[in-house]
Amino acid sequence: MQKMQVLENIWYCAAHSAEVSDKPLARIICGMPMVFYRGESGTPAALEDRCPHRQAPLSMGNVIGEDLQCDYHGFIYNNKGSCVHIPRQDAISANNKIQAFTTVERWGFIWVWWGNQEKADPSTIPDLPWTEEDGRRVEYFYWRVKANHQLMADNLLDVSHVDFLHKNSIASKIDPTAKESEAPKVTIETNVDGNTVHSLRIVHKTLLAGITAAWHGSEGPINRISTGKWEAPNSCILKLQFEDMDGTINETINLDHIMTPETDGSCHYFLDWTWDFGGPDGYPNNEDVHEEQCGIIEGDDIPIVEAQQDTLELFGKVQDIPVKQDKFVIEVHRVLQRMYEEQGLGLPPEVDRMAAAE
């Protein structure tokens, strides 16, 4: 296993709560094969996915109480990574242990601490309270993407792509060739607060089309308000609102896109989609949201980002040329550049490629 060069002493999203049970789950996080499981108490645990006896994956094993038994020779490991049982042998070497990772279950996700386990601080997990608010519904998604986690995150930070990549689903009704003076006015604001980047993007007096018109119940015109917050390592915490011309906001959608590295060329993509309109028997219900988001992300976003990954592997070292619509992405890359430098880490190509651009 080759350790990835990623930010340390930070929480990475590892799974949805529903994915982790008394049946071990294998998942590679930051280049590390891990196994996730719940003991009989229901508390999630994470270990290296290997039995050090003969290197069989513990994810093929079985949960016994709070512990995990290797299915090859029956060795049992506790949630701290220590071997606590060897069949037909009383003595257990202190070397018979594997790495354990601190986990916290919050907002419908399992978060794992990457770095010095003694420094794990649950208060630094991204705050997503709308996933538990009364009067709101939530749908969870997971995809494994064959592209670097930063490429996938940049796609979500770049709201301007919506009117082009998603022209057949969630775009506004605009002329894709319109010049700035002919298109709806766009206001963009960004600010940096420590290691957090905030963004506000408003498309003024725009008409809706496709799915967005169905969400709103009409084509508008409306002000399309996109509020963003980025938190390291790659939580893209977004909010979409439709404001009528009288100032009334009728719909609010929270879209929390969370990217976790698997390898340098692949990542885990987690999403919760939380909304406050419609009803149990009205549109959109959970089934509608699931079908629509899978169609958009699997049909548009993931293919274009995986194609970017292929292009970068073909062309090697290149530099992005940003435009004014890229303010949010640019600020995020600047913060990432500083965070990597503060941790004494070299810049990964996916960060350096835009951080160096002005």
Order of alpha helices (4+ residues) and beta strands (2+ residues): beta-beta-beta-beta-beta-beta-beta-beta-beta-beta-beta-beta-alpha-alpha-beta-beta-alpha-beta-beta-beta-beta-alpha-alpha-alpha-alpha
